[in-house]
Every structure is written in structure tokens, then in C-alpha cells.
Amino acid sequence: MSKKIAAAVGGALLFSSALALAHGNHTHGTPLTDVEQQASEGIFDDNNVQDRALSDWDGVWESLYPHLLAGDLDPVLAQKAKKGDKTLEAYRAYYQKGYATDIEMIGIENNVIEFHRGEQIDACEYRYSGYKILHYASGKKGVRYLFECRDTNSKAPRFVQFSDHIITARQSQHFHIFMGNDSQEALLKEMDNWPTYYPYTLSKAQIIDEMLHH
């Protein structure tokens, strides 16, 4: 564990068992069913979408944004450029906007989410507010799982939405998160900025492997 991570975790309220969870987060566990595999590609029947508990995202997570800025994800961008319709630099610009965030780490346990910005940690207990199915211009679909902080004294985002290409109750392997203080409805309109997090225990090489092959 790096000194930076150790300091952040040492100052946290809930990381004791979340750390153990994070060490297992990169294992894929039960293979995806055919329905789940199709859902991960944005194709699913609405009737197959299930409610999920916040515990599906338990663990300690790190932002991909610093890795993108450092050039660590260039192999992933190169693969996308080879297969897609944009240049490597165009993909870099796209993900710089998508991944942009000042929240370096997120810890989740016992329905509490902690947001780490440098030495600052904001936390709140979140309640489930259901899910919303979104229809994209591409013809694909996605699901966002909605949670709300009811503590008016907390500086953590009041509204949080998770999207991880999963529509059933299972442990997340990575996620995109949407955060705001206005309303869930306003947040559902956000399509350009989706900070993305992977288990902090993964090395740079493991993150690249996950992004290239899973």
C-alpha cells in the first residue's frame, strides 16, 4: 500500500473491512449469464433489470482520471482508435471530459459512501431510490442505480447514481458515478461526465488488462 493510500485509508471512518473487500473486487466470481453478458453490451429486456443494494459497490475504489492524464491508459486508447471511428487523440479528449473529477478515491461500506479529495473526506449514509433505464442515441440502453444522502449537514453529494453495465444483483468490478445536489432527474441528463473507478488494489497493468479484455 502506498503512503498516499495508507494516509487516506488511515483517516477514513469505515475502511477496516472495506479494504478486505477491495482485495477481492478484481476477481470476476460467477460467470455472467447470457442475459447479463448482453446487458453489459447495452442490450437487455427491461423486465430483466433488478433492484440492487449499495453493497454491490462495497470496497475501496480509485479514479481512472489520474491514470488517463499520466498516459497510463494509452494502450486502451490505441485499441479503441484501431477499432473505432476516432483517432487516439480524439478518444483521449473524449475520456478526459468523461473521467474528469477531483475525487481521487471512493470507499463504500454499510451504506456509507466516503469521497476523498486529497486530505478532505466527505461521507454520508445513502438510501436506495430505485433505478432508471436510459435509452441512448446509439440504440443501446443503460441502467442507473439511484441513491440519496438525507443528512443535510453532510458535504457529500446529495444525489448519487451508479452505472456499471450490470442489471442484476452482483458485485461490481468497476463503475461510472454521477453526483450532484440538484435532483436525480437533473443528474439523469448528464451524459458527458462519468467519473470511473476501479478497485484501488489493481496495479496499472491490471487496470489496462481489465479494460482491454473484460
PAVEX-494411 format. One record per atom (N, C-alpha, C): chain; x, y, z; atom name. Coordinates in Angstrom, 2 decimals, decimal comma. Atoms other than C-alpha are relative to their C-alpha. Layout:
REM residues N
NODE c      c1      c2      c3  a
NODE A       X       Y       Z CA
...
***
This chain:
REM residues 214
NODE c      c1      c2      c3  a
NODE A    0,85   -1,19    0,00  N
NODE A    0,00    0,00    0,00 CA
NODE A    0,88    1,24    0,00  C
NODE A   -0,83   -1,20    0,07  N
NODE A    1,42    3,38   -0,96 CA
NODE A   -0,25    0,88    1,23  C
NODE A    0,16   -0,90   -1,13  N
NODE A    1,96    6,09    1,66 CA
NODE A   -1,24    0,86   -0,16  C
NODE A    1,17   -0,83    0,26  N
NODE A   -0,72    8,18   -0,02 CA
NODE A   -1,28   -0,76    0,32  C
NODE A    1,18    0,81   -0,27  N
NODE A   -3,26    5,37    0,10 CA
NODE A   -0,12   -0,28    1,49  C
NODE A    0,03    0,30   -1,44  N
NODE A   -2,29    4,46    3,65 CA
NODE A   -0,49    1,19    0,79  C
NODE A    0,44   -1,20   -0,70  N
NODE A   -2,79    8,04    4,77 CA
NODE A   -1,48    0,23   -0,19  C
NODE A    1,43   -0,22    0,28  N
NODE A   -6,16    8,29    3,07 CA
NODE A   -0,85   -1,01    0,74  C
NODE A    0,76    1,05   -0,67  N
NODE A   -7,34    4,97    4,43 CA
NODE A    0,07    0,17    1,51  C
NODE A   -0,14   -0,18   -1,44  N
NODE A   -5,97    5,74    7,88 CA
NODE A   -0,93    1,07    0,54  C
NODE A    0,87   -1,07   -0,45  N
NODE A   -8,10    8,87    8,04 CA
NODE A   -1,47   -0,29   -0,22  C
NODE A    1,39    0,30    0,33  N
NODE A  -11,27    7,14    6,92 CA
NODE A   -0,76   -0,53    1,20  C
NODE A    0,87    0,45   -1,07  N
NODE A  -14,21    6,18    9,07 CA
NODE A   -0,34   -1,48   -0,11  C
NODE A    0,62    1,31    0,18  N
NODE A  -15,13    2,83    7,56 CA
NODE A    0,84   -0,99   -0,78  C
NODE A   -0,74    0,81    0,94  N
NODE A  -12,26    1,27    5,65 CA
NODE A    0,48   -1,34    0,53  C
NODE A   -0,62    1,20   -0,58  N
NODE A  -11,33   -1,55    8,02 CA
NODE A   -0,37   -1,27   -0,76  C
NODE A    0,38    1,21    0,74  N
NODE A  -13,35   -4,30    6,35 CA
NODE A   -0,16    0,27   -1,47  C
NODE A    0,11   -0,31    1,43  N
NODE A  -13,82   -2,46    3,05 CA
NODE A    1,30   -0,32   -0,71  C
NODE A   -1,30    0,31    0,59  N
NODE A  -10,10   -2,95    2,46 CA
NODE A    0,06   -1,47   -0,40  C
NODE A   -0,01    1,42    0,31  N
NODE A  -10,54   -6,70    2,62 CA
NODE A   -0,88   -0,28   -1,21  C
NODE A    0,88    0,16    1,15  N
NODE A  -13,44   -6,46    0,20 CA
NODE A    0,68    0,43   -1,28  C
NODE A   -0,64   -0,53    1,20  N
NODE A  -11,41   -4,38   -2,21 CA
NODE A    1,01   -0,98   -0,56  C
NODE A   -1,01    0,94    0,47  N
NODE A   -8,73   -7,06   -2,37 CA
NODE A   -0,63   -1,11   -0,82  C
NODE A    0,65    1,05    0,79  N
NODE A  -11,31   -9,42   -3,82 CA
NODE A   -0,79    0,55   -1,17  C
NODE A    0,88   -0,58    1,00  N
NODE A  -13,03   -6,98   -6,13 CA
NODE A    0,40   -0,28   -1,43  C
NODE A   -0,41    0,20    1,37  N
NODE A  -10,93   -7,72   -9,18 CA
NODE A   -0,23   -1,43   -0,48  C
NODE A    0,35    1,34    0,44  N
NODE A  -11,92  -11,39   -9,20 CA
NODE A   -1,41    0,04   -0,56  C
NODE A    1,26   -0,14    0,72  N
NODE A  -14,82  -11,98  -11,52 CA
NODE A   -1,11   -0,88    0,54  C
NODE A    1,03    0,78   -0,65  N
NODE A  -16,62  -14,59   -9,43 CA
NODE A   -0,81   -0,81   -0,99  C
NODE A    0,89    0,77    0,85  N
NODE A  -19,64  -16,27  -11,02 CA
NODE A   -0,03    0,58   -1,40  C
NODE A    0,04   -0,50    1,38  N
NODE A  -19,51  -16,02  -14,82 CA
NODE A   -1,34    0,65   -0,32  C
NODE A    1,22   -0,66    0,41  N
NODE A  -22,05  -13,74  -16,46 CA
NODE A   -0,90   -0,97   -0,77  C
NODE A    0,96    0,75    0,81  N
NODE A  -25,21  -15,37  -17,80 CA
NODE A   -0,09    0,66   -1,37  C
NODE A    0,17   -0,58    1,33  N
NODE A  -26,13  -14,78  -21,43 CA
NODE A   -0,73    1,33    0,08  C
NODE A    0,78   -1,24   -0,17  N
NODE A  -28,66  -12,15  -20,31 CA
NODE A    0,90    1,10    0,55  C
NODE A   -0,89   -0,98   -0,60  N
NODE A  -26,04  -10,40  -18,16 CA
NODE A    1,09    0,46   -0,98  C
NODE A   -1,01   -0,35    0,98  N
NODE A  -23,44  -10,52  -20,93 CA
NODE A   -0,56    0,97   -1,03  C
NODE A    0,64   -0,92    0,95  N
NODE A  -25,84   -8,91  -23,40 CA
NODE A   -0,26    1,35    0,64  C
NODE A    0,27   -1,26   -0,71  N
NODE A  -26,78   -6,32  -20,77 CA
NODE A    1,27    0,83    0,11  C
NODE A   -1,26   -0,72   -0,10  N
NODE A  -23,10   -5,42  -20,38 CA
NODE A    0,34    0,72   -1,30  C
NODE A   -0,20   -0,62    1,31  N
NODE A  -23,20   -4,50  -24,07 CA
NODE A   -1,14    0,95   -0,36  C
NODE A    1,07   -0,97    0,21  N
NODE A  -26,30   -2,33  -23,66 CA
NODE A   -1,25   -0,55   -0,64  C
NODE A    1,17    0,64    0,60  N
NODE A  -28,86   -4,84  -24,87 CA
NODE A   -0,69   -0,86    1,06  C
NODE A    0,71    0,77   -1,02  N
NODE A  -31,49   -6,12  -22,43 CA
NODE A   -1,49    0,30   -0,04  C
NODE A    1,43   -0,17   -0,18  N
NODE A  -35,19   -6,58  -21,77 CA
NODE A   -0,20    0,71    1,33  C
NODE A    0,24   -0,76   -1,24  N
NODE A  -36,46   -4,08  -19,18 CA
NODE A   -0,43   -0,90    1,15  C
NODE A    0,50    0,90   -1,04  N
NODE A  -38,10   -6,96  -17,29 CA
NODE A    1,11   -0,74    0,73  C
NODE A   -1,12    0,71   -0,63  N
NODE A  -34,66   -8,42  -16,52 CA
NODE A    0,79    0,88    0,97  C
NODE A   -0,71   -0,92   -0,89  N
NODE A  -33,49   -5,34  -14,60 CA
NODE A   -0,45   -0,23    1,44  C
NODE A    0,29    0,25   -1,41  N
NODE A  -33,28   -5,96  -10,84 CA
NODE A    0,44    1,18    0,86  C
NODE A   -0,47   -0,95   -1,01  N
NODE A  -33,05   -3,68   -7,82 CA
NODE A    1,32   -0,52    0,56  C
NODE A   -1,30    0,38   -0,57  N
NODE A  -29,59   -3,63   -6,25 CA
NODE A    0,27    0,81    1,26  C
NODE A   -0,38   -0,67   -1,25  N
NODE A  -28,24   -2,78   -2,81 CA
NODE A    1,33    0,71   -0,21  C
NODE A   -1,25   -0,74    0,09  N
NODE A  -25,41   -0,30   -2,29 CA
NODE A    1,21   -0,91    0,27  C
NODE A   -1,09    0,94   -0,29  N
NODE A  -23,36   -3,25   -1,02 CA
NODE A    0,61   -0,61   -1,27  C
NODE A   -0,57    0,48    1,27  N
NODE A  -22,90   -4,27   -4,68 CA
NODE A    1,23    0,80   -0,40  C
NODE A   -1,15   -0,86    0,31  N
NODE A  -20,37   -1,43   -4,80 CA
NODE A    0,95    0,15    1,20  C
NODE A   -0,90   -0,06   -1,17  N
NODE A  -18,69   -2,09   -1,44 CA
NODE A    1,46   -0,13   -0,43  C
NODE A   -1,43    0,11    0,26  N
NODE A  -14,95   -1,59   -1,45 CA
NODE A    0,68    1,34    0,00  C
NODE A   -0,79   -1,22    0,11  N
NODE A  -12,22    0,97   -1,95 CA
NODE A    0,39    0,14   -1,46  C
NODE A   -0,11   -0,20    1,44  N
NODE A  -12,02    2,46   -5,42 CA
NODE A    0,85    1,22   -0,32  C
NODE A   -0,80   -1,14    0,43  N
NODE A   -9,64    4,76   -7,29 CA
NODE A   -0,45    0,49   -1,37  C
NODE A    0,39   -0,63    1,25  N
NODE A  -10,36    7,18  -10,11 CA
NODE A    0,97   -0,35   -1,13  C
NODE A   -0,84    0,22    1,18  N
NODE A   -9,09    6,44  -13,62 CA
NODE A    0,57    1,30   -0,55  C
NODE A   -0,40   -1,29    0,58  N
NODE A   -8,65   10,16  -14,31 CA
NODE A    1,51    0,26    0,11  C
NODE A   -1,45   -0,21   -0,07  N
NODE A   -5,07   10,43  -12,95 CA
NODE A    0,78   -0,93   -0,94  C
NODE A   -0,66    0,94    0,91  N
NODE A   -4,10    7,33  -14,95 CA
NODE A   -0,09    0,49   -1,44  C
NODE A    0,18   -0,53    1,36  N
NODE A   -5,53    8,88  -18,11 CA
NODE A    0,95    1,16   -0,25  C
NODE A   -0,85   -1,18    0,16  N
NODE A   -3,67   12,16  -17,56 CA
NODE A    1,48   -0,37   -0,07  C
NODE A   -1,40    0,42   -0,02  N
NODE A   -0,41   10,28  -16,91 CA
NODE A    0,40   -0,80   -1,24  C
NODE A   -0,29    0,78    1,21  N
NODE A   -0,71    8,37  -20,19 CA
NODE A   -0,03   -1,50    0,22  C
NODE A    0,01    1,43   -0,30  N
NODE A   -1,11    5,00  -18,45 CA
NODE A   -1,01   -0,77   -0,85  C
NODE A    1,07    0,68    0,73  N
NODE A   -4,26    4,23  -20,46 CA
NODE A    0,17    0,10   -1,52  C
NODE A   -0,23   -0,13    1,44  N
NODE A   -2,71    4,92  -23,88 CA
NODE A   -0,19   -1,31   -0,77  C
NODE A    0,26    1,25    0,72  N
NODE A   -2,77    1,19  -24,81 CA
NODE A   -1,49   -0,25   -0,23  C
NODE A    1,45    0,15    0,14  N
NODE A   -6,53    1,21  -24,23 CA
NODE A   -0,51    0,95   -1,08  C
NODE A    0,42   -0,97    1,00  N
NODE A   -6,98    4,36  -26,29 CA
NODE A    0,43   -0,44   -1,40  C
NODE A   -0,51    0,47    1,29  N
NODE A   -4,85    2,88  -29,07 CA
NODE A   -0,87   -1,11   -0,55  C
NODE A    0,88    1,08    0,44  N
NODE A   -7,04   -0,22  -29,18 CA
NODE A   -1,34    0,56   -0,49  C
NODE A    1,26   -0,61    0,41  N
NODE A  -10,16    1,93  -29,35 CA
NODE A    0,13    0,70   -1,35  C
NODE A   -0,22   -0,71    1,26  N
NODE A   -8,67    4,01  -32,16 CA
NODE A    0,09   -0,99   -1,16  C
NODE A   -0,16    1,01    1,05  N
NODE A   -7,84    0,84  -34,11 CA
NODE A   -1,36   -0,57   -0,40  C
NODE A    1,30    0,62    0,26  N
NODE A  -11,38   -0,50  -33,79 CA
NODE A   -1,11    1,01   -0,27  C
NODE A    1,08   -0,98    0,06  N
NODE A  -13,41    2,71  -33,61 CA
NODE A    0,10    0,99   -1,13  C
NODE A    0,08   -1,00    1,06  N
NODE A  -14,13    5,80  -35,65 CA
NODE A    0,66    1,33    0,39  C
NODE A   -0,70   -1,21   -0,43  N
NODE A  -11,95    8,31  -33,76 CA
NODE A    1,50   -0,26    0,04  C
NODE A   -1,44    0,12   -0,18  N
NODE A   -8,23    8,99  -33,58 CA
NODE A    0,31   -0,20    1,47  C
NODE A   -0,41    0,18   -1,39  N
NODE A   -6,28    8,21  -30,43 CA
NODE A   -0,17    1,30    0,77  C
NODE A    0,11   -1,28   -0,70  N
NODE A   -6,17   11,91  -29,55 CA
NODE A   -1,46    0,39    0,21  C
NODE A    1,43   -0,30   -0,16  N
NODE A   -9,92   12,25  -30,13 CA
NODE A   -0,59   -0,82    1,15  C
NODE A    0,45    0,82   -1,13  N
NODE A  -10,53    9,36  -27,75 CA
NODE A    0,54    0,55    1,31  C
NODE A   -0,58   -0,56   -1,22  N
NODE A   -8,17   10,94  -25,24 CA
NODE A   -0,84    1,20    0,48  C
NODE A    0,81   -1,18   -0,34  N
NODE A  -10,18   14,19  -25,34 CA
NODE A   -1,37   -0,42    0,53  C
NODE A    1,31    0,51   -0,41  N
NODE A  -13,44   12,25  -25,02 CA
NODE A    0,05   -0,51    1,44  C
NODE A   -0,10    0,56   -1,34  N
NODE A  -12,26   10,38  -21,92 CA
NODE A    0,48    1,02    1,02  C
NODE A   -0,38   -1,06   -0,94  N
NODE A  -10,64   13,45  -20,39 CA
NODE A   -1,23    0,73    0,51  C
NODE A    1,27   -0,63   -0,41  N
NODE A  -14,10   15,00  -20,34 CA
NODE A   -0,84   -0,97    0,83  C
NODE A    0,82    0,99   -0,69  N
NODE A  -15,78   11,78  -19,24 CA
NODE A    0,52   -0,34    1,39  C
NODE A   -0,59    0,43   -1,26  N
NODE A  -13,36   10,82  -16,46 CA
NODE A    0,26    1,14    0,98  C
NODE A   -0,41   -1,15   -0,82  N
NODE A  -12,78   14,35  -15,12 CA
NODE A   -0,66    0,01    1,37  C
NODE A    0,49   -0,08   -1,38  N
NODE A  -13,12   14,52  -11,32 CA
NODE A    1,14    0,37    0,93  C
NODE A   -1,02   -0,26   -1,01  N
NODE A  -11,29   15,77   -8,24 CA
NODE A   -0,12   -0,99    1,16  C
NODE A    0,16    1,03   -1,03  N
NODE A  -12,46   12,77   -6,18 CA
NODE A    0,91   -1,16   -0,36  C
NODE A   -1,03    0,97    0,33  N
NODE A   -9,41   10,53   -6,14 CA
NODE A   -0,38   -1,43    0,40  C
NODE A    0,37    1,32   -0,52  N
NODE A  -10,87    7,68   -4,10 CA
NODE A   -1,41    0,03    0,56  C
NODE A    1,32    0,17   -0,58  N
NODE A  -14,25    6,38   -3,01 CA
NODE A    0,01   -1,28    0,83  C
NODE A    0,13    1,18   -0,85  N
NODE A  -14,90    3,99   -0,12 CA
NODE A   -1,47   -0,23    0,32  C
NODE A    1,41    0,32   -0,22  N
NODE A  -18,22    2,19    0,35 CA
NODE A   -0,12   -1,20    0,92  C
NODE A    0,27    1,09   -0,93  N
NODE A  -19,37    0,06    3,27 CA
NODE A   -1,18    0,39    0,89  C
NODE A    1,13   -0,22   -0,91  N
NODE A  -22,52   -0,32    5,41 CA
NODE A   -0,87    1,17   -0,43  C
NODE A    0,85   -1,05    0,58  N
NODE A  -24,47    2,02    3,09 CA
NODE A    0,57    1,40    0,15  C
NODE A   -0,69   -1,28   -0,09  N
NODE A  -21,95    4,81    3,71 CA
NODE A    0,97    0,12   -1,17  C
NODE A   -0,97   -0,27    1,06  N
NODE A  -20,01    6,37    0,84 CA
NODE A    0,91    1,13    0,48  C
NODE A   -0,99   -1,03   -0,31  N
NODE A  -16,81    8,30    1,51 CA
NODE A    0,64    0,48   -1,29  C
NODE A   -0,60   -0,63    1,17  N
NODE A  -15,44   10,72   -1,09 CA
NODE A    1,30    0,67    0,44  C
NODE A   -1,33   -0,51   -0,39  N
NODE A  -11,71   11,51   -0,88 CA
NODE A    0,52    0,98   -1,03  C
NODE A   -0,68   -1,02    0,81  N
NODE A  -10,28   14,74   -2,28 CA
NODE A    1,24    0,42    0,77  C
NODE A   -1,20   -0,30   -0,77  N
NODE A   -6,69   14,91   -1,12 CA
NODE A   -0,19   -0,41    1,45  C
NODE A    0,16    0,29   -1,43  N
NODE A   -6,86   15,16    2,66 CA
NODE A   -1,45    0,13    0,46  C
NODE A    1,40   -0,21   -0,38  N
NODE A  -10,58   16,01    2,65 CA
NODE A   -0,82   -1,25   -0,26  C
NODE A    0,89    1,16    0,13  N
NODE A  -13,08   13,21    3,25 CA
NODE A   -1,41    0,43    0,35  C
NODE A    1,41   -0,28   -0,24  N
NODE A  -16,82   13,79    2,91 CA
NODE A   -0,76   -1,32   -0,06  C
NODE A    0,69    1,28   -0,07  N
NODE A  -19,17   10,96    3,87 CA
NODE A   -1,48    0,20    0,32  C
NODE A    1,42   -0,02   -0,34  N
NODE A  -22,86   10,20    4,13 CA
NODE A   -0,55   -1,41   -0,14  C
NODE A    0,74    1,25    0,19  N
NODE A  -25,20    7,25    4,56 CA
NODE A   -1,03    0,23   -1,09  C
NODE A    0,88   -0,17    1,15  N
NODE A  -27,19    6,72    1,38 CA
NODE A   -1,14   -1,01    0,00  C
NODE A    1,18    0,86    0,12  N
NODE A  -30,66    5,32    0,81 CA
NODE A   -0,30   -0,24   -1,48  C
NODE A    0,32    0,39    1,37  N
NODE A  -31,72    3,48   -2,33 CA
NODE A   -1,25    0,72   -0,48  C
NODE A    1,13   -0,72    0,58  N
NODE A  -34,05    5,44   -4,62 CA
NODE A   -0,50   -0,64   -1,29  C
NODE A    0,46    0,69    1,20  N
NODE A  -34,65    2,84   -7,32 CA
NODE A    0,98    0,13   -1,16  C
NODE A   -0,86   -0,08    1,19  N
NODE A  -33,27    2,64  -10,84 CA
NODE A   -0,75    0,66   -1,15  C
NODE A    0,57   -0,59    1,21  N
NODE A  -33,82    4,36  -14,16 CA
NODE A    0,67   -0,65   -1,21  C
NODE A   -0,52    0,57    1,24  N
NODE A  -33,44    2,78  -17,60 CA
NODE A    0,11    1,13   -1,03  C
NODE A   -0,25   -1,07    0,96  N
NODE A  -31,90    5,13  -20,15 CA
NODE A    0,15   -0,57   -1,40  C
NODE A   -0,11    0,37    1,41  N
NODE A  -32,18    4,91  -23,94 CA
NODE A    0,94    0,97   -0,67  C
NODE A   -1,02   -0,85    0,60  N
NODE A  -29,14    6,20  -25,80 CA
NODE A   -0,23    0,16   -1,50  C
NODE A    0,13   -0,30    1,42  N
NODE A  -28,89    7,69  -29,26 CA
NODE A    0,51   -1,16   -0,86  C
NODE A   -0,59    1,12    0,74  N
NODE A  -26,85    4,64  -30,32 CA
NODE A   -0,97   -1,16   -0,17  C
NODE A    0,94    1,11    0,02  N
NODE A  -29,89    2,43  -29,78 CA
NODE A    0,21   -0,95    1,18  C
NODE A   -0,27    0,82   -1,18  N
NODE A  -28,30    0,81  -26,72 CA
NODE A   -0,73    0,58    1,22  C
NODE A    0,64   -0,46   -1,24  N
NODE A  -29,67    1,07  -23,17 CA
NODE A    0,98   -0,12    1,16  C
NODE A   -0,80    0,07   -1,22  N
NODE A  -28,21    1,58  -19,73 CA
NODE A   -0,90    0,14    1,21  C
NODE A    0,75   -0,11   -1,25  N
NODE A  -29,34    1,44  -16,11 CA
NODE A    0,82    0,80    1,00  C
NODE A   -0,65   -0,71   -1,10  N
NODE A  -28,51    3,90  -13,38 CA
NODE A   -0,73   -0,34    1,29  C
NODE A    0,54    0,30   -1,33  N
NODE A  -28,98    2,95   -9,75 CA
NODE A    0,16    1,23    0,87  C
NODE A    0,08   -1,30   -0,66  N
NODE A  -30,02    5,94   -7,65 CA
NODE A    0,05   -0,13    1,52  C
NODE A   -0,10   -0,04   -1,46  N
NODE A  -29,09    6,72   -4,04 CA
NODE A   -0,01    1,44    0,46  C
NODE A    0,14   -1,37   -0,51  N
NODE A  -29,74    9,75   -1,83 CA
NODE A    0,54    0,12    1,42  C
NODE A   -0,48   -0,36   -1,33  N
NODE A  -27,97   11,30    1,15 CA
NODE A   -1,05    0,89    0,66  C
NODE A    1,04   -0,77   -0,68  N
NODE A  -30,54   12,59    3,68 CA
NODE A    0,55    0,91    1,09  C
NODE A   -0,64   -0,80   -1,06  N
NODE A  -28,04   14,23    6,06 CA
NODE A    0,31    1,39   -0,54  C
NODE A   -0,18   -1,35    0,53  N
NODE A  -28,31   17,98    5,41 CA
NODE A    1,32    0,63    0,46  C
NODE A   -1,28   -0,53   -0,48  N
NODE A  -25,08   18,57    7,36 CA
NODE A    1,20   -0,57   -0,76  C
NODE A   -1,09    0,63    0,73  N
NODE A  -23,03   16,33    5,09 CA
NODE A    0,39    0,82   -1,22  C
NODE A   -0,49   -0,68    1,20  N
NODE A  -20,86   17,87    2,38 CA
NODE A    0,15   -0,96   -1,17  C
NODE A   -0,02    0,98    1,09  N
NODE A  -21,07   14,68    0,34 CA
NODE A   -1,13    0,32   -0,98  C
NODE A    1,08   -0,26    0,96  N
NODE A  -23,18   14,82   -2,85 CA
NODE A   -1,33   -0,53    0,51  C
NODE A    1,31    0,45   -0,47  N
NODE A  -26,87   14,62   -2,07 CA
NODE A   -0,52   -1,17   -0,85  C
NODE A    0,50    1,04    0,91  N
NODE A  -27,65   12,50   -5,12 CA
NODE A    1,18   -0,70   -0,69  C
NODE A   -1,04    0,81    0,62  N
NODE A  -25,53    9,67   -6,48 CA
NODE A   -0,66   -1,05   -0,88  C
NODE A    0,51    1,02    0,90  N
NODE A  -26,12    7,38   -9,44 CA
NODE A    1,18   -0,86   -0,47  C
NODE A   -1,02    0,94    0,46  N
NODE A  -24,11    4,26  -10,33 CA
NODE A   -0,42   -0,63   -1,32  C
NODE A    0,20    0,74    1,24  N
NODE A  -23,78    2,74  -13,78 CA
NODE A    1,21   -0,88   -0,21  C
NODE A   -1,14    0,90    0,13  N
NODE A  -21,65   -0,36  -14,22 CA
NODE A   -0,24   -1,13   -1,00  C
NODE A    0,29    0,97    1,05  N
NODE A  -23,15   -2,27  -17,17 CA
NODE A   -0,56   -1,31    0,57  C
NODE A    0,58    1,17   -0,66  N
NODE A  -24,77   -4,69  -14,70 CA
NODE A   -1,45    0,33    0,34  C
NODE A    1,43   -0,25   -0,26  N
NODE A  -28,55   -5,07  -14,33 CA
NODE A   -0,57   -0,96    1,04  C
NODE A    0,46    0,95   -1,01  N
NODE A  -28,72   -7,81  -11,68 CA
NODE A    0,84    0,17    1,26  C
NODE A   -0,69   -0,14   -1,28  N
NODE A  -27,63   -8,13   -8,06 CA
NODE A    1,30   -0,80   -0,01  C
NODE A   -1,32    0,63   -0,07  N
NODE A  -23,91   -8,88   -8,25 CA
NODE A    1,04    1,07    0,28  C
NODE A   -1,06   -0,94   -0,39  N
NODE A  -20,65   -7,31   -7,08 CA
NODE A    0,57    0,70   -1,23  C
NODE A   -0,54   -0,79    1,09  N
NODE A  -19,42   -4,51   -9,30 CA
NODE A    1,50   -0,20   -0,14  C
NODE A   -1,44    0,11    0,28  N
NODE A  -15,99   -4,76  -10,97 CA
NODE A    0,62    1,38   -0,27  C
NODE A   -0,37   -1,40    0,17  N
NODE A  -15,80   -1,07  -11,92 CA
NODE A   -1,30    0,75   -0,17  C
NODE A    1,26   -0,73    0,17  N
NODE A  -18,33    1,73  -12,15 CA
NODE A    0,25    1,43   -0,47  C
NODE A    0,09   -1,43    0,31  N
NODE A  -19,22    5,12  -13,55 CA
NODE A   -0,94    0,59    1,05  C
NODE A    0,83   -0,61   -1,03  N
NODE A  -20,68    7,51  -10,99 CA
NODE A   -0,38    1,42   -0,42  C
NODE A    0,53   -1,33    0,29  N
NODE A  -22,83   10,61  -11,38 CA
NODE A   -0,40    0,62    1,33  C
NODE A    0,19   -0,61   -1,32  N
NODE A  -23,01   13,08   -8,48 CA
NODE A   -0,50    1,43   -0,15  C
NODE A    0,49   -1,36    0,05  N
NODE A  -24,94   16,27   -7,82 CA
NODE A   -0,88    0,32    1,18  C
NODE A    0,81   -0,45   -1,14  N
NODE A  -27,03   18,30   -5,40 CA
NODE A   -1,37    0,54   -0,39  C
NODE A    1,27   -0,58    0,45  N
NODE A  -29,98   19,44   -7,53 CA
NODE A   -1,15   -0,99    0,11  C
NODE A    1,06    1,01   -0,01  N
NODE A  -32,15   16,38   -8,19 CA
NODE A    0,49   -1,22   -0,78  C
NODE A   -0,32    1,18    0,78  N
NODE A  -32,00   12,84   -9,52 CA
NODE A   -0,33    0,23   -1,47  C
NODE A    0,43   -0,22    1,37  N
NODE A  -33,87   13,99  -12,62 CA
NODE A    1,05    0,82   -0,77  C
NODE A   -1,02   -0,81    0,66  N
NODE A  -31,25   16,65  -13,40 CA
NODE A    1,25   -0,83   -0,28  C
NODE A   -1,20    0,81    0,13  N
NODE A  -28,47   14,13  -12,87 CA
NODE A   -0,14   -1,02   -1,12  C
NODE A    0,23    0,98    1,07  N
NODE A  -30,05   11,66  -15,29 CA
NODE A    0,31    0,57   -1,38  C
NODE A   -0,28   -0,65    1,29  N
NODE A  -29,46   14,21  -18,06 CA
NODE A    1,49    0,11   -0,29  C
NODE A   -1,45   -0,09    0,18  N
NODE A  -25,70   14,15  -17,51 CA
NODE A    0,49   -1,19   -0,83  C
NODE A   -0,50    1,05    0,90  N
NODE A  -24,15   12,21  -20,39 CA
NODE A    1,47    0,17   -0,35  C
NODE A   -1,36   -0,31    0,44  N
NODE A  -20,72   13,81  -20,81 CA
NODE A    1,08   -0,25    1,05  C
NODE A   -0,97    0,17   -1,08  N
NODE A  -19,05   13,44  -17,40 CA
NODE A   -0,42   -1,17    0,87  C
NODE A    0,32    1,23   -0,73  N
NODE A  -18,99    9,98  -15,83 CA
NODE A    1,27   -0,55    0,64  C
NODE A   -1,19    0,47   -0,70  N
NODE A  -16,07    9,61  -13,40 CA
NODE A   -0,04   -1,51    0,21  C
NODE A   -0,05    1,46    0,04  N
NODE A  -14,94    5,99  -13,49 CA
NODE A    1,03   -0,52    1,01  C
NODE A   -0,81    0,51   -1,10  N
NODE A  -13,49    3,91  -10,67 CA
NODE A    0,22   -1,51   -0,10  C
NODE A   -0,40    1,41   -0,05  N
NODE A  -11,63    0,60  -10,38 CA
NODE A    0,52   -0,28    1,41  C
NODE A   -0,55    0,33   -1,33  N
NODE A  -10,53   -1,30   -7,23 CA
NODE A    1,40    0,56    0,15  C
NODE A   -1,29   -0,66   -0,19  N
NODE A   -7,57    0,58   -5,76 CA
NODE A    1,14   -1,01    0,09  C
NODE A   -1,03    1,02   -0,14  N
NODE A   -5,71   -2,72   -5,26 CA
NODE A    0,60   -0,40   -1,35  C
NODE A   -0,53    0,40    1,30  N
NODE A   -5,24   -3,19   -9,00 CA
NODE A    1,22    0,85   -0,38  C
NODE A   -1,15   -0,73    0,54  N
NODE A   -1,88   -2,25  -10,50 CA
NODE A   -0,40    0,66   -1,32  C
NODE A    0,27   -0,63    1,29  N
NODE A   -1,69   -0,09  -13,61 CA
NODE A   -0,14   -1,07   -1,09  C
NODE A    0,04    1,07    1,00  N
NODE A   -1,01   -3,22  -15,66 CA
NODE A   -1,31   -0,78    0,08  C
NODE A    1,25    0,72   -0,18  N
NODE A   -4,05   -4,97  -14,18 CA
NODE A   -1,19    0,81   -0,49  C
NODE A    1,08   -0,86    0,48  N
NODE A   -6,30   -1,99  -14,89 CA
NODE A   -0,04   -0,03   -1,53  C
NODE A   -0,06    0,02    1,46  N
NODE A   -5,13   -1,92  -18,51 CA
NODE A   -0,52   -1,33   -0,52  C
NODE A    0,47    1,32    0,41  N
NODE A   -5,71   -5,67  -18,80 CA
NODE A   -1,51   -0,12    0,12  C
NODE A    1,45    0,03   -0,20  N
NODE A   -9,22   -5,32  -17,37 CA
NODE A   -0,71    0,77   -1,11  C
NODE A    0,66   -0,86    0,99  N
NODE A  -10,06   -2,53  -19,81 CA
NODE A    0,13   -0,56   -1,42  C
NODE A   -0,22    0,56    1,34  N
NODE A   -8,63   -4,37  -22,82 CA
NODE A   -0,78   -1,30   -0,23  C
NODE A    0,50    1,37    0,20  N
NODE A  -10,11   -7,80  -22,19 CA
NODE A   -1,31   -0,33    0,70  C
NODE A    1,24    0,35   -0,72  N
NODE A  -13,22   -7,56  -19,99 CA
NODE A   -1,10    1,01   -0,29  C
***
